[in-house]
Amino acid sequence: MRPNAREVAGAPFGLLGRTLGHSWSPRIHATLGSAPYALFEREPNEVEDFVRNGDWRGINVTIPYKRDAALLADERSPRVERLGVANTLVRMDDGRIWADNTDVLGFSWMLERFLRNSLDQTSREALENKKVLVLGSGGASQAVRAALEDAGAIIVVISRSGNETYATLEERHSDAALIVNTTPVGMYPKCPKSPISQHTLEALGNLRGVVDVVYNPERTGICMAAERLGIPCESGLAMLVSQAFFSSQSFLGHDLDESLVDKIEADLRRQTRNVVLIGMPGCGKTSAGRKLARMVGRPFVDLDDTFVIDHKTTPAQCIRTQGEDEFRRLETKTAAAYGSGSGLVIACGGGIVTRERNYDLLHQNGTLVFLDRPLDELSSDDRPLSQTKGVRQLAAERMDAYNAWADLRIKCTGSSEGDALLIRELLGL
């Protein structure tokens, strides 16, 4: 059942929570048509009055108020009755408040698409009577478990304490078909952490997929571990968009075109994914990066420049006075700070690929672009490693990594503007 929402002049849609910070929901709902969409930060003692008497037509509710939302509603969907929590409230035409839980619908939508794309099966075909490990037992876990129950899965909840813990996961559950992370471990800005190790994933020999409800970063720690093992994986952006889609249908009181979910998701990925330039010292990463950033209206970050700000010395001075190992350690700290950001153009130092850890830091939210310039065109000015080792020796040490790390490899065009235009075209920016 979908309620008839009351038309309230000037009343916005929005998101209710305690600390909301930066949210992608206004951008999503603007495309869906449920706008204007505001962020409503309220303290616990303000929630009841806002829900009962606030001038709104439809709101989403996030932690820690989902249980309050269910209790304060006048009518509840079967999903809310089942779980006791709500993330969607609609003020009906008679003034009463109707509650739903579109987190269940959003996860079900994402799960169906993931299994169809990765296994060419429906959730019922892939998961009925199969073991699924759900990491975490909080509010997000409730919605995920409801969707998995509907698919006929055998669900095991893994927590930090109790009978089923991370310590016994490998020993007891090597037959698991799917893992779903519902914990906040690995969420921005504490990324790319993972609730379980790559070794544990590898030990689960029957694993057919890994799903994470965290959507920022785009590739979470657990997803990158699965990626390295060749296990199909997906993080939670599709769930975020699809639950908003179902909420918006309730807010507006009519069906929407389901293709909007894929469109909004693709647009968000394109807008928020960093463009990360790698390549030999002197290949033009900084100049091309600056041009590209201006063209597409994004912030530009040169990791060598930010290194100076962070550590009060230039990369060249640090290498000369403290040694390359110390420089690489500090460079990784700088890469971690900016690699977790969104919507940036980042130019890396030539040796960023010499530390394997840097790949995850840059890959988690980025498309890595290798600028390949002929070696005889590279400058070695103020580049101590190019001077001491020689360009060809550095290339021999690094070229395999550049190619392995790159999502896109381009031959330099001869000008920074040409390189920037080519990157923009190939990435659809």
C-alpha positions in Angstrom: 0.0 0.0 0.0 1.2 3.5 -0.9 -0.3 6.4 1.1 -1.7 9.6 -0.4 0.7 12.2 0.8 -0.8 15.5 2.0 0.2 18.5 -0.1 1.7 21.0 2.2 2.6 24.4 0.7 6.4 24.9 0.9 7.0 21.9 3.0 10.2 20.1 2.0 11.2 16.5 1.8 14.3 15.7 3.7 16.6 13.5 5.9 16.3 13.4 9.7 19.2 12.5 11.8 21.4 13.7 14.6 24.7 14.4 12.8 24.3 14.3 9.0 27.4 16.1 7.7 27.8 15.7 3.9 24.9 13.7 2.4 24.3 12.7 -1.2 20.6 12.4 -0.6 19.6 15.9 -1.7 21.3 15.3 -5.1 19.6 11.9 -5.5 16.1 13.2 -4.6 16.5 16.2 -6.9 16.8 13.8 -9.8 13.9 11.7 -8.5 11.7 14.7 -8.2 11.2 14.7 -4.5 12.6 18.1 -3.9 13.3 20.5 -2.2 15.1 18.1 0.0 16.7 19.4 3.2 18.9 17.9 6.0 17.2 18.1 9.4 19.7 17.6 12.2 17.8 17.2 15.5 18.8 16.3 19.1 16.9 13.3 20.7 14.6 15.6 22.7 13.6 17.4 19.5 12.6 14.4 17.4 9.1 13.8 18.6 8.0 17.4 18.1 9.6 17.5 14.7 8.0 14.2 13.5 4.6 15.0 14.8 4.4 18.7 14.2 7.1 19.6 11.6 6.2 21.2 8.3 7.2 18.4 6.0 5.6 16.1 3.5 7.9 13.2 3.4 11.2 12.4 5.2 13.9 9.8 5.4 15.2 8.9 8.8 18.7 7.7 9.6 20.5 6.6 12.7 19.9 7.0 15.6 16.2 7.7 15.0 14.8 4.8 13.0 13.2 3.1 15.9 11.7 6.5 17.0 10.3 6.9 13.5 8.5 3.6 13.7 7.1 4.3 17.2 5.9 7.8 16.3 4.0 6.8 13.2 0.3 6.3 13.1 0.4 3.5 10.5 3.2 1.1 9.7 4.0 -1.1 6.7 4.4 -4.8 7.2 8.2 -4.3 6.9 8.2 -1.8 9.8 5.9 -4.1 11.9 8.4 -6.9 11.2 11.6 -5.0 12.1 10.4 -2.3 14.5 12.4 0.4 12.6 11.5 2.8 9.8 13.6 5.0 7.5 10.7 6.6 5.5 7.8 8.7 6.9 5.0 10.2 4.8 2.4 12.7 6.1 -0.8 11.5 4.7 -3.6 13.7 3.4 -5.5 13.3 6.7 -2.5 14.4 8.7 -1.6 11.0 10.0 2.0 9.6 9.6 2.7 6.4 7.6 6.0 4.6 8.1 7.9 2.2 5.8 11.4 0.6 5.7 12.8 1.1 2.2 16.2 -0.1 3.3 14.8 -3.6 2.9 13.6 -2.8 -0.6 16.9 -1.1 -1.5 19.1 -4.0 -0.4 16.8 -6.5 -2.2 17.1 -4.4 -5.4 20.9 -4.3 -5.1 21.2 -7.9 -4.3 19.0 -9.0 -7.2 21.1 -7.0 -9.7 24.4 -8.1 -8.2 23.5 -11.8 -8.4 22.0 -11.4 -11.8 25.1 -9.6 -13.1 27.7 -11.8 -11.4 26.0 -15.2 -11.4 23.2 -14.9 -13.9 20.8 -16.0 -11.1 18.0 -14.6 -9.1 18.5 -14.2 -5.3 16.2 -17.2 -4.7 18.2 -19.3 -7.2 21.5 -18.3 -5.8 20.8 -18.2 -2.1 17.9 -20.5 -1.2 19.1 -22.9 1.5 22.6 -21.4 1.1 24.6 -20.0 4.1 25.0 -16.2 4.1 27.3 -14.5 6.6 26.0 -11.1 7.8 28.7 -9.1 9.5 27.2 -7.0 12.2 24.0 -7.0 14.2 22.9 -3.3 14.1 20.1 -1.5 12.3 21.5 -2.1 8.8 21.8 -5.7 9.6 18.1 -6.0 10.4 17.1 -4.8 6.9 19.7 -7.0 5.2 18.6 -10.1 7.1 14.9 -9.4 6.2 15.8 -9.3 2.5 18.0 -12.5 2.8 15.2 -14.3 4.6 12.9 -13.4 1.7 15.4 -15.1 -0.6 15.4 -18.3 1.5 19.0 -17.9 2.7 20.4 -19.6 5.9 21.6 -16.5 7.8 24.5 -16.5 10.3 25.1 -13.2 12.0 28.8 -12.6 12.9 29.4 -10.2 15.8 32.3 -9.2 18.1 30.8 -11.3 20.9 28.4 -14.1 21.3 28.3 -17.6 19.8 29.3 -16.5 16.3 32.3 -14.3 16.2 35.0 -13.3 13.8 37.4 -15.6 15.7 35.4 -18.7 14.7 34.3 -17.6 11.2 36.9 -19.5 9.2 36.5 -22.7 11.3 32.7 -22.9 11.2 31.7 -21.2 7.9 33.9 -22.3 5.1 30.7 -23.3 3.3 29.3 -19.8 3.1 28.1 -18.7 -0.3 27.9 -14.9 0.4 29.2 -12.3 2.9 27.3 -9.1 3.5 29.1 -6.4 5.6 26.6 -4.2 7.5 29.2 -2.8 10.0 30.6 0.7 9.5 34.2 -0.7 9.4 35.8 0.7 6.3 33.5 3.7 6.0 35.0 7.1 5.1 37.1 8.6 6.6 38.5 5.4 8.3 39.2 3.6 5.0 40.2 1.3 3.5 39.8 -0.8 6.6 38.0 -4.2 6.4 36.1 -6.1 9.1 37.8 -9.4 7.9 41.1 -10.1 6.3 41.8 -11.2 2.7 43.2 -14.4 4.3 39.8 -15.1 5.8 38.0 -14.5 2.5 40.4 -16.8 0.8 39.7 -19.5 3.4 36.0 -19.5 2.5 36.3 -21.8 -0.5 32.6 -21.7 -1.5 32.3 -18.0 -1.4 30.4 -16.6 -4.5 30.2 -13.0 -3.7 30.9 -10.1 -1.2 28.4 -7.3 -0.7 29.0 -4.2 1.5 26.3 -1.7 2.5 28.9 1.0 2.9 28.9 3.3 -0.2 31.8 5.7 0.6 34.5 4.8 -0.4 33.3 3.4 -3.6 35.5 0.3 -3.2 35.6 -0.6 0.5 38.4 -2.6 2.1 36.5 -5.9 2.1 35.5 -5.3 -1.6 39.1 -4.7 -2.6 40.2 -7.8 -0.8 37.5 -9.8 -2.7 38.6 -8.1 -6.0 42.2 -9.3 -5.5 40.9 -12.9 -5.1 38.6 -12.7 -8.1 35.4 -12.9 -6.0 32.5 -10.8 -7.4 31.8 -7.8 -5.1 29.8 -4.6 -4.7 29.6 -1.8 -2.2 26.5 0.0 -1.2 25.8 2.9 -3.6 23.1 1.0 -5.4 21.4 0.4 -2.1 21.5 4.1 -1.2 20.0 5.1 -4.5 17.4 2.4 -4.7 16.1 2.9 -1.2 15.8 6.6 -2.1 13.9 5.6 -5.2 11.3 3.6 -3.2 11.0 6.4 -0.6 10.5 8.9 -3.4 7.7 6.9 -4.9 5.9 7.1 -1.5 6.6 10.8 -1.1 5.2 11.6 -4.5 2.4 9.1 -4.5 3.1 7.6 -7.9 5.5 5.1 -9.7 8.8 6.2 -11.1 10.9 4.8 -13.9 13.2 2.1 -12.4 15.9 3.0 -14.9 16.4 6.1 -12.8 18.3 4.0 -10.2 21.0 3.0 -12.7 21.2 6.5 -14.1 21.6 8.2 -10.8 24.1 5.6 -9.6 26.2 6.1 -12.7 26.1 9.9 -12.5 27.1 9.8 -8.8 30.1 7.5 -9.6 31.2 9.8 -12.4 30.9 12.9 -10.3 32.5 11.5 -7.1 35.2 9.2 -8.5 38.7 10.7 -8.3 40.9 10.9 -11.4 44.3 9.8 -10.3 47.3 10.4 -12.7 50.3 8.1 -12.4 53.4 7.8 -14.5 57.1 8.4 -14.7 58.7 11.6 -13.2 58.4 14.4 -15.7 55.7 12.8 -17.9 53.3 15.8 -17.4 50.9 14.6 -14.7 50.8 17.9 -12.9 50.3 20.1 -15.9 47.7 17.7 -17.5 46.0 17.4 -14.1 45.6 21.1 -13.7 44.2 21.5 -17.2 41.7 18.7 -16.6 40.6 20.0 -13.2 39.8 23.4 -14.8 38.0 21.8 -17.7 35.7 19.8 -15.4 35.4 22.1 -12.5 37.1 19.9 -9.9 39.7 20.6 -7.2 43.2 19.7 -8.2 45.7 18.0 -5.8 49.4 17.5 -6.5 50.6 15.1 -4.0 54.2 16.5 -4.2 52.8 20.0 -3.3 50.7 18.7 -0.5 53.7 16.7 0.8 55.4 20.1 1.3 52.5 21.4 3.2 52.1 18.3 5.3 55.8 17.7 6.1 57.5 21.1 5.7 60.0 19.8 3.1 60.0 19.0 -0.6 60.1 15.4 -1.8 63.6 16.0 -3.3 64.9 17.5 0.0 63.4 14.7 2.0 65.0 12.0 -0.2 68.4 13.8 0.0 68.4 14.4 3.8 66.3 11.5 5.2 66.5 8.8 2.6 64.0 7.3 0.1 62.4 4.9 2.7 61.4 7.8 5.0 60.1 9.8 2.0 58.0 6.8 0.9 56.5 6.4 4.4 55.5 10.1 4.5 54.2 10.0 0.9 51.9 7.2 1.8 50.4 9.3 4.6 49.7 12.0 2.1 48.2 9.6 -0.4 45.9 8.2 2.3 44.6 11.7 3.2 43.6 12.6 -0.4 42.9 9.2 -1.9 39.9 8.8 0.4 38.4 12.1 -0.9 35.8 12.4 -3.7 35.6 14.3 -6.9 39.3 15.3 -7.1 41.9 15.3 -9.8 45.1 13.9 -8.2 48.6 14.0 -9.7 50.9 11.5 -8.0 54.7 11.4 -7.7 56.4 9.0 -10.1 57.4 6.6 -7.4 53.9 6.2 -5.8 53.7 2.7 -7.3 56.8 1.5 -5.4 54.6 0.9 -2.3 51.9 -1.7 -2.9 49.7 -0.2 -0.1 49.3 3.0 -2.1 47.3 1.2 -4.7 44.4 0.6 -2.3 44.6 4.1 -1.0 44.2 5.5 -4.6 42.0 2.8 -6.1 39.3 2.9 -3.3 37.7 6.1 -4.8 39.6 6.6 -8.0 40.2 5.8 -11.7 43.9 5.4 -12.1 45.2 6.9 -15.4 48.7 6.1 -16.6 50.3 8.9 -18.7 52.8 7.2 -20.9 55.4 9.5 -22.4 58.6 8.4 -24.3 61.5 8.1 -22.0 63.7 10.5 -24.0 61.1 13.2 -23.5 61.2 13.0 -19.7 62.9 15.8 -17.6 65.0 14.9 -14.6 65.4 18.4 -13.2 65.1 18.4 -9.4 64.3 14.7 -9.4 67.1 13.1 -7.4 66.1 9.5 -8.2 66.0 10.2 -11.9 69.4 11.7 -11.6 71.1 9.1 -9.5 69.5 6.0 -11.0 68.7 7.2 -14.4 65.4 7.4 -16.2 65.7 4.0 -17.9 66.6 2.2 -14.7 63.5 3.8 -13.0 61.3 2.8 -15.9 62.6 -0.8 -15.7 61.7 -0.8 -12.0 58.3 0.8 -12.3 56.7 0.2 -15.7 55.1 -3.1 -14.8 53.4 -1.5 -11.8 52.2 1.5 -13.8 50.5 -0.9 -16.3 49.1 -3.2 -13.5 47.7 -0.3 -11.5 46.2 1.6 -14.5 42.5 1.5 -15.2 43.3 3.6 -18.3 46.6 4.0 -20.2 47.0 6.9 -22.6 49.9 7.8 -24.9 50.8 11.4 -24.2 49.6 13.7 -27.0 52.4 16.2 -26.9 50.6 18.8 -24.9 49.1 19.0 -21.5 45.9 20.4 -22.9 45.7 17.5 -25.4 46.3 15.0 -22.6 43.6 16.5 -20.5 41.1 16.6 -23.4 41.8 12.9 -24.1 41.3 11.9 -20.5 38.1 13.9 -20.3 36.8 12.2 -23.4 37.7 8.7 -22.4 36.3 9.0 -18.9 33.1 10.8 -20.1 33.7 13.8 -17.7 
